[in-house]
Amino acid sequence: MGSLFERSKRVAAWVCIGVIGILSLLPAAEVAPLRTSMGGHVEHLLTYAVTSLITTIAYLDRSRFRIAGGLILYAAVLEFLQRYSPGRLSSFEDLAFSTAGIILGLAIFQLVQQVRAR
C-alpha cells in the first residue's frame, strides 16, 4: 500500500473521472443550471485538462500515452452515450475539445516537470 497522500491523489483522479461521467450523462435539463458562462467547449477543455493533470500526477508510474489514450477513449464513449440522455447530443467538436484538454493537461505536467528539473 502506498502512503495516504499517494492514495488521496488516486482518489482525486477517480473522483474527477466519475464526476465527468455523471455530468456527461445527466439529462440536459439537469445540467443546464450547472453550466458556466464560458461555454461548453471551454468547459470540456478545462475539465479534461484538470482531470488529465490530476490523473498523471496520481499515476506517475504509468505511461502518459496510456493515460491519455484511456481518457480519450472514455471521453469518446461518454460522447456517444450522450445520444441516449434526454436533451443531449453527441458532438465531434466536444470530443475534440475534450481531447485537446487531455493533451493540455499532459503538456502542463511535462512543463512543470521540466521547470522543476532545472
Secondary structure per residue as TSV (DSSP state, phi and psi in degrees):
chain	resnum	aa	ss	phi	psi
A	1	M	-	360.0	139.2
A	2	G	-	-80.2	179.1
A	3	S	-	-69.1	165.6
A	4	L	H	-60.0	-38.2
A	5	F	H	-63.6	-43.0
A	6	E	H	-63.5	-43.7
A	7	R	H	-65.1	-37.3
A	8	S	H	-63.0	-38.6
A	9	K	H	-63.5	-40.6
A	10	R	H	-69.9	-38.0
A	11	V	H	-61.7	-43.9
A	12	A	H	-59.4	-42.5
A	13	A	H	-61.6	-46.5
A	14	W	H	-70.2	-30.2
A	15	V	H	-65.0	-45.5
A	16	C	H	-58.2	-46.5
A	17	I	H	-62.3	-43.1
A	18	G	H	-65.7	-42.6
A	19	V	H	-63.0	-40.9
A	20	I	H	-59.3	-44.5
A	21	G	H	-60.7	-46.2
A	22	I	H	-63.5	-50.2
A	23	L	H	-64.7	-31.3
A	24	S	H	-70.2	-29.2
A	25	L	H	-106.2	-3.4
A	26	L	S	-65.9	148.3
A	27	P	-	-59.5	151.8
A	28	A	H	-54.9	-39.1
A	29	A	H	-63.5	-30.1
A	30	E	H	-84.1	-24.3
A	31	V	H	-84.7	-31.7
A	32	A	G	-50.0	-45.8
A	33	P	G	-67.3	-16.0
A	34	L	G	-91.6	-10.0
A	35	R	-	-67.2	151.2
A	36	T	-	-100.6	176.5
A	37	S	T	-83.2	-1.3
A	38	M	T	-73.4	-25.1
A	39	G	-	98.2	153.3
A	40	G	H	-60.0	-40.0
A	41	H	H	-66.6	-42.3
A	42	V	H	-66.3	-38.7
A	43	E	H	-59.7	-43.9
A	44	H	H	-60.7	-49.4
A	45	L	H	-57.3	-52.2
A	46	L	H	-69.3	-41.3
A	47	T	H	-61.5	-46.6
A	48	Y	H	-73.6	-30.5
A	49	A	H	-63.6	-47.8
A	50	V	H	-63.8	-43.0
A	51	T	H	-64.2	-43.2
A	52	S	H	-69.3	-35.3
A	53	L	H	-63.9	-49.3
A	54	I	H	-63.0	-42.0
A	55	T	H	-65.0	-40.0
A	56	T	H	-65.2	-41.8
A	57	I	H	-64.3	-38.8
A	58	A	H	-71.5	-29.0
A	59	Y	T	-122.4	58.7
A	60	L	T	-60.5	-24.4
A	61	D	T	-83.2	1.1
A	62	R	S	-107.3	156.1
A	63	S	-	-65.9	135.0
A	64	R	H	-63.0	-36.1
A	65	F	H	-65.8	-37.3
A	66	R	H	-68.2	-41.5
A	67	I	H	-62.3	-48.6
A	68	A	H	-61.6	-45.6
A	69	G	H	-60.9	-42.9
A	70	G	H	-64.2	-43.3
A	71	L	H	-68.7	-37.0
A	72	I	H	-66.2	-42.9
A	73	L	H	-61.5	-43.6
A	74	Y	H	-60.3	-45.8
A	75	A	H	-61.1	-40.5
A	76	A	H	-65.9	-43.6
A	77	V	H	-63.2	-45.0
A	78	L	H	-62.6	-41.2
A	79	E	H	-61.4	-41.9
A	80	F	H	-65.4	-44.3
A	81	L	H	-66.7	-20.8
A	82	Q	G	-60.0	-22.4
A	83	R	G	-58.5	-26.2
A	84	Y	G	-100.3	5.2
A	85	S	S	-102.1	127.5
A	86	P	T	-53.6	126.6
A	87	G	T	79.8	1.4
A	88	R	-	-104.1	153.4
A	89	L	-	-129.9	148.9
A	90	S	-	-82.8	144.7
A	91	S	-	-145.2	126.1
A	92	F	H	-63.6	-34.4
A	93	E	H	-62.3	-42.9
A	94	D	H	-61.3	-42.2
A	95	L	H	-62.9	-39.7
A	96	A	H	-63.2	-41.9
A	97	F	H	-69.3	-35.5
A	98	S	H	-62.9	-44.9
A	99	T	H	-63.7	-42.6
A	100	A	H	-60.9	-38.7
A	101	G	H	-63.7	-41.0
A	102	I	H	-61.4	-46.6
A	103	I	H	-64.7	-40.0
A	104	L	H	-61.0	-44.5
A	105	G	H	-59.8	-42.5
A	106	L	H	-66.9	-38.2
A	107	A	H	-65.4	-41.5
A	108	I	H	-61.6	-43.8
A	109	F	H	-58.8	-48.0
A	110	Q	H	-62.4	-42.2
A	111	L	H	-62.4	-45.4
A	112	V	H	-62.9	-40.7
A	113	Q	H	-61.7	-41.9
A	114	Q	H	-67.6	-40.7
A	115	V	H	-64.7	-41.9
A	116	R	H	-66.6	-29.4
A	117	A	H	-73.0	-20.2
A	118	R	-	-77.9	360.0
